[in-house]
Amino acid sequence: MERALPALDKIVIVTLFVFVAFSTFSISVTQIACGLGGLAWILRTHLTGAWKDQRWPLGIPFLLYVLACLIAVANAYDVSYSYKPLKKLLEILIFFWVLNCVRNNRLRDSLSLVLIASATLAGLFGFYEAWRDGVADESRVDGSLSTYMTFAGLLMMTGTLALGRVIFRRPVQPWLWASAGVITFCLLLTLTRQAWFGFLTGLIFLIFVWRKKFLLLLPVLLIATFLASPDAVKTRLTDMVSGKDVPFAMRTNLWQVGWEIFKDYPLTGCGFRCVDLINDQYPDPYRDKVGHSHGSIKHLRGMHNNFIQLAVDTGILGLTAWLGIWICFFRLLCHRAKAPKRDPHECWAVYGSAAVGIAFLAGGIFETNFYDSEVVMILYFIMALPFTSSYNKAPVQ
């Protein structure tokens, strides 16, 4: 049994709450909180000699991914240019920090509620932005974050988690319905279709697990949402079927060039950020067709697709290792959902986390959200929720 260290315990708890409270407002405060909290966790574990009591689910898949990234950088087109993004690998520790420090249901539930409340306040601020500046491509709602894509990614995940808690957790706090509504509507105002797609995919999963027959009502809900949406939202949606979807044309161009780069560096990739250095070596269909750089590989640099981006940067080794993390993650969640002694009302953490993972992967088809630190930090927090609490004291492999 671990020896109590009240000071370090308090630091861990406070930093966890600061981490989730500021996640939708300030990346600097969020990073400082998880850094201090992580150091306090490691120090407490060292002082109490409790390393054997720490749990490391997904430890092997994460380790293989880290190894693949190191190999990719060692074989990069320019090692001195590609090694700096390796610091993002430290974000993985957030997953293990959360699952080893959140030791009871009450703390887990409180942290998730603070995260949802934070996203709700950010959504209300988004409403103010929309009222002040209008809703248009030139003035997308971005909350207090750097870009609207980051803001939309956070709303997508927290909104999906809120719906998972509303649907499966009993008793339900009534304010969560209002929070889910605020987050969802603000997500619409960001005009970010990949986040819409991710949210919709996560919602379909939740409804399928909960009440399959309610999926029949989903088209009606979508039509009603479309009719009630601002004109800018309707335009973004109609562009998808008009044949004049410029952002999608840009993405398909990036994917074509990305595929050509991957074929030249198939095993270990060309290293992180290598596209900045080698884009001139590949014909750019978009630039050749349109006659300007906007929308070209040189202008946009990233692949706007998690899978292609990882294939370019880390090759088949890195992409396979990354997919292995998700395969093992969903496999563990499946086992936990089927556990005979689990309280069915506590399954919200399992289903909510699974829905967020699905939403993240779906949105990542059209955006490289895995390279977005604000998004990934909260993703790891939500991924850890099913492995926390008093229901998960048994060792997890």
C-alpha positions as CSV (number, residue, x, y, z in Angstrom):
1,M,0.0,0.0,0.0
2,E,1.4,3.4,-0.9
3,R,2.5,5.8,1.8
4,A,0.5,9.0,2.0
5,L,2.3,12.2,0.9
6,P,-0.4,14.9,1.4
7,A,1.6,17.7,-0.2
8,L,2.3,15.8,-3.4
9,D,-1.2,14.4,-3.5
10,K,-2.7,17.9,-3.4
11,I,-0.4,19.1,-6.1
12,V,-1.5,16.2,-8.3
13,I,-5.2,16.8,-7.7
14,V,-4.9,20.6,-8.2
15,T,-2.9,20.2,-11.5
16,L,-5.4,17.7,-12.8
17,F,-8.3,20.2,-12.3
18,V,-6.2,23.1,-13.7
19,F,-5.4,21.0,-16.7
20,V,-9.0,20.3,-17.6
21,A,-10.3,23.7,-16.7
22,F,-7.9,25.6,-19.0
23,S,-7.8,23.0,-21.8
24,T,-10.1,25.1,-24.0
25,F,-8.6,28.5,-23.0
26,S,-4.8,28.4,-22.7
27,I,-2.3,25.8,-23.9
28,S,0.4,27.4,-21.8
29,V,-1.5,26.9,-18.5
30,T,-2.5,23.5,-19.6
31,Q,1.0,22.4,-20.4
32,I,2.4,23.9,-17.1
33,A,-0.3,22.0,-15.2
34,C,0.4,18.6,-16.8
35,G,4.1,19.2,-16.4
36,L,3.9,20.0,-12.7
37,G,1.4,17.2,-12.1
38,G,3.4,14.7,-14.0
39,L,6.6,15.6,-12.0
40,A,4.6,15.3,-8.7
41,W,3.3,11.9,-9.8
42,I,6.7,10.6,-10.6
43,L,8.2,12.1,-7.4
44,R,5.5,10.6,-5.3
45,T,5.9,7.2,-6.9
46,H,9.6,7.3,-6.4
47,L,9.4,8.4,-2.7
48,T,6.8,5.7,-1.9
49,G,8.5,3.0,-3.9
50,A,5.2,2.3,-5.7
51,W,6.5,1.7,-9.2
52,K,5.2,-1.8,-9.1
53,D,1.7,-0.5,-8.3
54,Q,1.6,1.8,-11.4
55,R,-0.4,0.5,-14.3
56,W,0.7,0.8,-17.9
57,P,-2.1,-0.2,-20.3
58,L,-1.1,0.4,-23.9
59,G,2.5,0.7,-22.7
60,I,3.9,-1.6,-25.4
61,P,2.0,-0.1,-28.3
62,F,3.0,3.4,-27.2
63,L,6.6,2.3,-26.8
64,L,6.7,0.8,-30.3
65,Y,5.3,4.0,-31.7
66,V,8.0,6.1,-29.9
67,L,10.7,3.7,-31.2
68,A,9.3,4.1,-34.8
69,C,9.5,7.8,-34.4
70,L,13.1,7.7,-33.3
71,I,14.0,5.5,-36.2
72,A,12.2,7.8,-38.6
73,V,14.2,10.8,-37.3
74,A,17.4,8.9,-37.4
75,N,16.8,8.2,-41.1
76,A,15.2,11.5,-41.9
77,Y,16.0,13.6,-45.0
78,D,17.5,16.2,-42.6
79,V,17.9,15.0,-39.0
80,S,18.7,18.5,-37.7
81,Y,15.4,19.7,-39.0
82,S,13.2,16.7,-38.0
83,Y,14.2,16.0,-34.4
84,K,12.5,18.9,-32.7
85,P,8.9,17.5,-33.0
86,L,10.0,14.5,-31.0
87,K,9.2,16.6,-27.9
88,K,5.6,16.0,-28.7
89,L,6.1,12.4,-27.6
90,L,6.1,13.6,-24.0
91,E,2.4,14.2,-24.4
92,I,1.9,10.5,-24.2
93,L,2.7,10.6,-20.5
94,I,-0.5,12.5,-19.9
95,F,-2.4,9.2,-20.5
96,F,-0.4,7.4,-17.8
97,W,-0.4,10.4,-15.5
98,V,-4.2,10.5,-15.5
99,L,-4.9,6.8,-15.2
100,N,-2.5,6.4,-12.3
101,C,-3.5,9.5,-10.4
102,V,-7.3,9.4,-10.7
103,R,-8.1,6.7,-8.2
104,N,-11.8,6.9,-7.6
105,N,-15.1,7.4,-9.4
106,R,-15.8,10.7,-7.7
107,L,-12.5,12.3,-8.9
108,R,-12.9,10.9,-12.4
109,D,-16.5,12.3,-12.7
110,S,-15.6,15.7,-11.3
111,L,-12.7,16.1,-13.7
112,S,-14.9,15.1,-16.7
113,L,-17.6,17.6,-15.5
114,V,-15.0,20.4,-15.2
115,L,-13.8,19.6,-18.7
116,I,-17.4,19.8,-20.1
117,A,-18.1,23.0,-18.1
118,S,-14.9,24.5,-19.5
119,A,-15.9,23.7,-23.1
120,T,-19.4,25.1,-22.4
121,L,-17.9,28.4,-21.3
122,A,-15.7,28.4,-24.4
123,G,-18.8,27.7,-26.4
124,L,-20.6,30.7,-24.9
125,F,-17.6,32.9,-25.7
126,G,-17.9,31.5,-29.2
127,F,-21.5,32.7,-29.4
128,Y,-20.3,36.2,-28.4
129,E,-17.7,36.0,-31.2
130,A,-20.4,35.0,-33.7
131,W,-22.7,37.9,-32.5
132,R,-19.8,40.4,-32.7
133,D,-18.2,39.4,-36.0
134,G,-20.9,37.3,-37.7
135,V,-20.4,33.8,-39.0
136,A,-18.5,33.6,-42.3
137,D,-15.4,32.0,-43.8
138,E,-13.5,35.2,-43.0
139,S,-14.6,35.3,-39.3
140,R,-14.8,31.7,-38.1
141,V,-15.4,31.2,-34.4
142,D,-12.1,30.2,-32.7
143,G,-12.8,30.8,-29.0
144,S,-9.6,31.8,-27.1
145,L,-7.4,29.4,-29.0
146,S,-4.9,29.9,-31.9
147,T,-7.1,28.6,-34.8
148,Y,-10.7,27.6,-35.4
149,M,-9.6,24.1,-36.3
150,T,-8.1,23.5,-32.9
151,F,-11.1,25.0,-31.2
152,A,-13.4,22.8,-33.3
153,G,-11.4,19.7,-32.5
154,L,-11.7,20.4,-28.8
155,L,-15.5,21.0,-29.1
156,M,-15.8,17.8,-31.1
157,M,-14.2,15.7,-28.4
158,T,-15.8,17.4,-25.3
159,G,-19.2,17.4,-27.0
160,T,-19.0,13.7,-27.8
161,L,-17.9,13.0,-24.2
162,A,-20.8,15.1,-22.8
163,L,-23.3,13.1,-25.0
164,G,-21.8,9.8,-23.8
165,R,-22.2,10.9,-20.2
166,V,-25.8,12.2,-20.8
167,I,-26.8,9.0,-22.5
168,F,-25.3,6.4,-20.2
169,R,-24.6,7.9,-16.8
170,R,-27.3,7.8,-14.1
171,P,-28.5,10.0,-12.5
172,V,-28.1,12.6,-15.2
173,Q,-27.3,16.2,-14.3
174,P,-29.9,18.3,-16.2
175,W,-27.3,21.0,-17.0
176,L,-25.4,18.5,-19.2
177,W,-28.2,18.6,-21.8
178,A,-27.7,22.4,-22.0
179,S,-23.9,22.0,-22.2
180,A,-24.1,19.5,-24.9
181,G,-26.4,21.8,-26.9
182,V,-24.1,24.8,-26.4
183,I,-21.0,22.9,-27.4
184,T,-22.7,21.3,-30.5
185,F,-24.1,24.6,-31.8
186,C,-20.8,26.4,-31.3
187,L,-19.1,23.6,-33.2
188,L,-21.4,24.4,-36.1
189,L,-20.4,28.0,-36.0
190,T,-16.7,27.1,-36.4
191,L,-17.6,26.0,-40.0
192,T,-15.1,23.1,-39.6
193,R,-16.5,20.2,-41.6
194,Q,-14.0,17.6,-40.5
195,A,-14.9,18.3,-36.9
196,W,-18.6,18.0,-37.9
197,F,-17.9,14.7,-39.5
198,G,-16.0,13.4,-36.5
199,F,-18.8,14.5,-34.1
200,L,-21.4,12.9,-36.2
201,T,-19.5,9.6,-36.4
202,G,-19.1,9.6,-32.6
203,L,-22.8,10.3,-32.2
204,I,-23.8,7.5,-34.5
205,F,-21.6,5.1,-32.4
206,L,-23.2,6.3,-29.1
207,I,-26.8,5.9,-30.5
208,F,-25.9,2.5,-32.0
209,V,-24.7,1.2,-28.6
210,W,-27.6,2.8,-26.7
211,R,-30.7,2.4,-28.9
212,K,-30.2,1.3,-32.5
213,K,-33.7,2.1,-33.5
214,F,-33.1,5.8,-32.8
215,L,-30.7,5.9,-35.7
216,L,-33.8,6.1,-37.9
217,L,-34.5,9.5,-36.4
218,L,-31.0,10.8,-37.2
219,P,-31.8,11.9,-40.8
220,V,-34.7,14.0,-39.5
221,L,-32.4,15.5,-36.9
222,L,-29.8,16.4,-39.5
223,I,-32.4,18.0,-41.8
224,A,-33.8,20.0,-38.9
225,T,-30.3,21.1,-37.9
226,F,-29.5,22.1,-41.5
227,L,-32.7,24.2,-41.8
228,A,-32.1,26.0,-38.5
229,S,-28.5,26.7,-39.2
230,P,-27.0,30.1,-40.3
231,D,-26.5,30.7,-44.0
232,A,-22.7,30.2,-43.7
233,V,-23.3,26.7,-42.3
234,K,-25.7,25.8,-45.1
235,T,-23.2,27.1,-47.7
236,R,-20.4,24.9,-46.2
237,L,-22.6,21.9,-46.4
238,T,-24.0,22.5,-49.9
239,D,-20.4,23.1,-51.2
240,M,-19.8,19.4,-50.5
241,V,-22.2,18.4,-53.3
242,S,-21.9,21.3,-55.6
243,G,-18.7,20.1,-57.3
244,K,-17.0,23.4,-56.4
245,D,-15.5,22.4,-53.0
246,V,-12.2,24.2,-53.1
247,P,-10.9,23.0,-49.7
248,F,-11.6,19.4,-50.6
249,A,-9.7,19.9,-53.9
250,M,-6.8,21.2,-51.9
251,R,-6.8,18.2,-49.7
252,T,-6.9,15.7,-52.6
253,N,-3.9,17.5,-54.1
254,L,-2.0,17.2,-50.8
255,W,-2.9,13.5,-50.6
256,Q,-1.6,12.8,-54.1
257,V,1.7,14.5,-53.4
258,G,1.9,12.7,-50.0
259,W,1.4,9.4,-51.7
260,E,4.3,10.1,-54.1
261,I,6.6,11.1,-51.2
262,F,5.6,8.0,-49.3
263,K,6.5,5.8,-52.3
264,D,10.0,7.3,-52.2
265,Y,10.4,6.8,-48.4
266,P,8.2,3.8,-47.6
267,L,9.8,2.1,-44.6
268,T,10.8,4.9,-42.2
269,G,9.4,8.0,-43.9
270,C,11.4,11.2,-44.6
271,G,11.2,12.6,-41.1
272,F,9.0,15.1,-39.3
273,R,8.5,18.4,-41.3
274,C,10.4,16.9,-44.2
275,V,7.8,18.2,-46.6
276,D,9.1,21.7,-46.0
277,L,12.4,20.7,-47.5
278,I,11.4,18.4,-50.4
279,N,8.2,19.8,-51.7
280,D,10.0,21.3,-54.8
281,Q,11.1,17.8,-55.8
282,Y,7.5,16.7,-56.6
283,P,5.1,18.0,-59.3
284,D,2.2,19.9,-57.6
285,P,-1.0,19.2,-59.5
286,Y,-2.9,22.0,-57.8
287,R,-0.3,24.7,-58.4
288,D,0.1,23.6,-62.0
289,K,-3.7,23.6,-62.6
290,V,-4.6,26.8,-60.9
291,G,-1.5,28.8,-61.5
292,H,-0.8,30.0,-57.9
293,S,0.6,28.6,-54.7
294,H,-2.4,28.9,-52.5
295,G,-3.6,25.4,-51.9
296,S,-0.4,23.8,-53.1
297,I,1.8,21.5,-51.1
298,K,4.4,24.3,-50.6
299,H,1.7,26.7,-49.2
300,L,-0.1,24.2,-46.9
301,R,2.8,22.0,-46.0
302,G,0.9,19.4,-44.0
303,M,-1.1,16.6,-45.5
304,H,-4.5,17.3,-43.8
305,N,-4.8,13.6,-43.0
306,N,-3.4,11.8,-40.0
307,F,-2.8,8.6,-41.9
308,I,-1.0,10.1,-44.9
309,Q,0.9,12.5,-42.7
310,L,2.3,9.7,-40.5
311,A,3.1,7.6,-43.6
312,V,5.1,10.5,-45.0
313,D,6.9,11.4,-41.8
314,T,7.4,7.9,-40.2
315,G,6.8,5.5,-43.0
316,I,5.0,2.2,-42.7
317,L,6.7,1.5,-39.4
318,G,5.4,4.5,-37.7
319,L,1.9,4.3,-39.3
320,T,1.6,0.6,-38.3
321,A,2.7,1.3,-34.7
322,W,0.2,4.2,-34.4
323,L,-2.6,2.1,-35.8
324,G,-1.6,-0.6,-33.3
325,I,-2.2,1.8,-30.4
326,W,-5.8,2.3,-31.6
327,I,-6.4,-1.4,-32.2
328,C,-5.2,-2.3,-28.7
329,F,-7.2,0.7,-27.2
330,F,-10.5,-0.4,-28.7
331,R,-9.8,-4.0,-27.8
332,L,-9.3,-3.1,-24.1
333,L,-12.4,-1.0,-24.1
334,C,-14.4,-3.9,-25.6
335,H,-13.2,-6.1,-22.7
336,R,-14.1,-3.5,-20.1
337,A,-17.6,-3.0,-21.6
338,K,-18.2,-6.7,-21.3
339,A,-16.9,-7.1,-17.7
340,P,-19.7,-8.9,-15.8
341,K,-19.2,-7.0,-12.5
342,R,-19.2,-3.5,-14.0
343,D,-22.0,-1.1,-13.0
344,P,-23.9,-0.4,-16.3
345,H,-24.3,3.3,-15.3
346,E,-20.5,3.5,-15.1
347,C,-20.0,2.4,-18.7
348,W,-20.4,6.0,-19.8
349,A,-16.6,6.4,-19.5
350,V,-16.0,3.4,-21.7
351,Y,-18.5,4.3,-24.4
352,G,-17.7,8.0,-24.2
353,S,-14.0,7.4,-24.5
354,A,-14.6,5.0,-27.4
355,A,-16.9,7.6,-29.2
356,V,-14.2,10.3,-28.7
357,G,-11.6,8.0,-30.2
358,I,-13.8,7.3,-33.2
359,A,-14.6,11.0,-33.6
360,F,-10.9,11.9,-33.5
361,L,-10.0,9.2,-36.1
362,A,-12.9,10.2,-38.4
363,G,-12.0,13.9,-38.2
364,G,-8.4,13.0,-38.8
365,I,-9.2,11.8,-42.3
366,F,-9.5,15.4,-43.4
367,E,-7.2,17.2,-40.9
368,T,-3.9,16.4,-39.2
369,N,-5.3,16.7,-35.7
370,F,-2.8,14.3,-34.2
371,Y,-0.1,16.9,-34.6
372,D,-2.2,19.5,-32.7
373,S,-1.0,19.6,-29.1
374,E,-4.1,21.2,-27.6
375,V,-6.3,18.4,-29.2
376,V,-3.9,15.5,-28.4
377,M,-3.5,16.5,-24.7
378,I,-7.3,16.3,-24.1
379,L,-7.5,13.2,-26.3
380,Y,-5.1,11.4,-24.0
381,F,-7.0,12.6,-20.9
382,I,-10.3,11.2,-22.3
383,M,-8.6,7.9,-23.5
384,A,-7.4,7.4,-19.9
385,L,-10.9,7.8,-18.3
386,P,-12.0,4.1,-18.7
387,F,-8.8,2.9,-17.0
388,T,-9.2,5.1,-13.9
389,S,-11.5,4.9,-10.8
390,S,-12.1,2.2,-8.3
391,Y,-13.5,-0.1,-10.9
392,N,-10.1,-0.6,-12.4
393,K,-7.8,-1.6,-9.5
394,A,-6.8,-4.8,-11.1
395,P,-3.6,-4.7,-13.2
396,V,-4.1,-3.8,-16.8
397,Q,-1.9,-5.4,-19.4
